[in-house]
């Protein structure tokens, strides 16, 4: 059985996250996303429709990306967050932040 590899790609101002983001994959995925954000300008949309699993570490990663973008003066918003991730965000009163629109 082959496991789907998590990935993050930047295309036309959209940072696409796909695959399972869990405790084993989050560190590398966070670093890859931070590299892409650091090279970007203007505004970015993080598309979460490709997530195959949701875990609280994914929310942590998104918060880290958001802080980096803010530090660099970039506008960062999210779309297509899975319902489970929105539920996890709601536990910390972050559901509005996660459901921000570009």
GIWOHU-V541854 format. One line per field, one symbol per residue. burial: b if it has 9 or more other ideal C-beta (glycine too) atoms within 8 Angstrom, else e. A space follows every 10 residues. Layout:
# GIWOHU-V541854
burial->???
This chain:
# GIWOHU-V541854
burial->eeeeebbbeb eebbbbbbbb bbeebbeebb ebbbebbeeb eebbbbbbeb beebbebbbb bbbbbbebbb eeebebbbbe bbeebbebbb eeebbeebbe ee
